[in-house]
């Protein structure tokens, strides 16, 4: 297990540990501004009245645990305000939070998030591909839960791995409705009696998508309602550090056993598709400085219609226009803008070669890690 001290005299950050106790008290004891992401699955306050039975009169294993019971909406709101305040304290300035809930609680949680200064980025509908039927037939089948994704503040520079999520979705932009099955089968953890270990265990697929989309390897993920440890298990597999908080001893034991059995992916497997904007910036002039292109050398447009000459300061000149690779390309084409890196080519052995290949060569050198 790893611990990190954030500053001299500050308490150590208990990484990759499950902490026992009330989540509010424990979070208030952690260093401020120390966590990159929080995933929270708080009590839903389902307000169940009596048992629920199927048509064959068998009892539904519903959420009736003591930790999900509150005497009033006011009591639930006070609890929500307290844990969200503690969570905001430990989030880094550019941190973010995900909160999942049902219609019983998510609207109250959303209002508290906004009142406390969080900035809502998206609400995501987790549409269950195999929801539990509505046995009484008096309402619509409750086939989804809602997740709120919010940054610590409006101006926070939160992590969003857009291209990675797009790759997960077969090259199509990820939408805010996620169709994933509920946790069942071999993934559903059981206790010694063969019953569900936890009534609201979330599927690993859900946490995989959340962590791939909004964290990077090495980030610290806090789950203040750890339960049976889905967040910790997925975080470990994906090379993220986690902190779990859980007051129920039985859940902590199951979660620890589960996490101990997880194997972290190797560094190559942890790499995800990154956005072009996230790649190191390379000025065109650097190609000239390094002799990869020479002053006076001619560049050609991909369509072969135009050419321009490279100048010593990294600008181009051609056909009565002068400027950057982007400006000259746009003027020649009569276009409002132009990506000069993909527009211009140089010639080697009579063949046109995109100047973007030279940029990629420099980027590769910039990101190489020493052995």
ABEGO torsion letter per residue (X at the ends): XBBBBABBGBBBBBBGBBBBEBAAAAAAABBBGABABBBBBBBAGAGBBEBBBBAAGBBBBBBABAAABBABAAAAAAAAAAAAAAAAAABBAABBBBBBBBAAAAAAAAAAAAAAGBBBABBBBBBBABBBBBAAGABBBBABBBBBBBBABAABBBBBBAAAAAAAAGGBBBBABBBBBBBBEAABBBBAAGBBABAABBBAAAAAAAAAAABBBGBBBBBABAEAGAAAAAAAAAGBBBBBBBABAAAAAAAAAAAAABBBBBAAAABBBBBAAABBBBBAAAAAAAGABBBGBBBBBAAGABBBBBBAAGBBBBGGBBEBAAAAAAAAAGBABBBAAAABBBBBGGBBBBAAAAAAAAAAAAABBBX
